[in-house]
Each structure stands twice: as structure tokens, then as C-alpha cells.
């Protein structure tokens, strides 16, 4: 019974694009997967935008955002 293995889902996405809606399809996809499990829910999403090159995340605030989200799990 798979429902007992999945509960709260936290999703971190990244893209070079800076449009806030860029990740909507990815988030919709994960929501479709979550719908297969009655006890699951999407509890948090981080959209890491404007991350083109390795290391771009450093100093962007996304690492702190992910840390804070995880700290509250």
C-alpha cells in the first residue's frame, strides 16, 4: 500500500528563465503524481529562477529558502 510511504511533498525546481510561470507545468506534473496518493499533499514549492550556470544559486537566496522550508518539516 503506497499511501503509507508518502505524506508531505516539498518540491524544488530550477530554471534559467526568470518568468514566475515557467515552472507551472512541472508543478502541475508533480500535483498529478500526488493525486495518485490519497494521503499526500504539496506542502511547499521553491521556484529557483534565473539559474543558468553552475554556482548561480549561491547568493540567490534559494539555498536559505530551502533550508528554512526543510527546517519546518
C-alpha positions as CSV (number, residue, x, y, z in Angstrom):
1,X,0.0,0.0,0.0
2,X,1.9,3.0,-1.3
3,X,-0.1,5.7,0.6
4,X,1.7,4.9,3.8
5,X,5.1,5.8,2.3
6,X,4.3,9.3,1.0
7,X,2.9,12.2,3.0
8,X,4.1,15.8,2.7
9,X,5.7,16.7,-0.6
10,X,8.2,19.6,-0.9
11,X,9.2,20.5,-4.5
12,X,12.3,22.5,-5.5
13,X,12.5,23.5,-9.2
14,X,15.1,25.5,-11.1
15,X,15.3,27.1,-14.5
16,X,17.4,29.7,-16.4
17,X,14.2,31.5,-17.3
18,X,13.1,34.3,-14.9
19,X,9.3,34.1,-15.6
20,X,7.5,33.0,-12.5
21,X,5.1,30.9,-14.6
22,X,8.0,28.9,-16.2
23,X,7.7,26.1,-13.6
24,X,3.9,25.8,-13.7
25,X,4.0,22.7,-15.9
26,X,6.5,21.0,-13.7
27,X,4.4,21.8,-10.6
28,X,1.3,20.6,-12.4
29,X,3.0,17.3,-13.2
30,X,4.0,16.7,-9.5
31,X,0.5,17.6,-8.5
32,X,-0.8,15.0,-10.9
33,X,1.5,12.4,-9.3
34,X,0.5,13.5,-5.8
35,X,-3.2,13.0,-6.7
36,X,-2.5,9.3,-7.0
37,X,-1.8,9.0,-3.3
38,X,-4.7,9.9,-1.0
39,X,-2.6,10.9,2.0
40,X,-0.2,13.1,0.1
41,X,-0.2,16.9,-0.3
42,X,2.1,19.5,-1.7
43,X,3.3,21.5,1.3
44,X,5.9,23.7,-0.3
45,X,7.4,24.8,-3.6
46,X,10.6,26.7,-4.3
47,X,11.0,28.2,-7.8
48,X,14.7,28.8,-8.4
49,X,14.5,31.1,-11.4
50,X,17.4,32.8,-13.3
51,X,19.8,30.0,-12.6
52,X,21.7,29.5,-15.8
53,X,25.2,28.5,-14.7
54,X,26.7,26.2,-12.0
55,X,27.0,28.3,-8.9
56,X,24.3,30.8,-9.8
57,X,22.3,29.6,-6.8
58,X,25.0,30.8,-4.4
59,X,23.9,34.2,-3.0
60,X,20.5,34.0,-4.7
61,X,18.5,33.3,-1.5
62,X,17.2,30.0,-2.7
63,X,19.5,28.0,-0.5
64,X,18.3,29.8,2.6
65,X,14.7,29.4,1.4
66,X,15.2,25.7,1.0
67,X,16.9,25.4,4.4
68,X,14.1,27.3,6.1
69,X,11.4,25.2,4.4
70,X,13.2,22.0,5.4
71,X,13.7,23.2,9.0
72,X,10.0,23.5,9.4
73,X,9.3,19.9,8.1
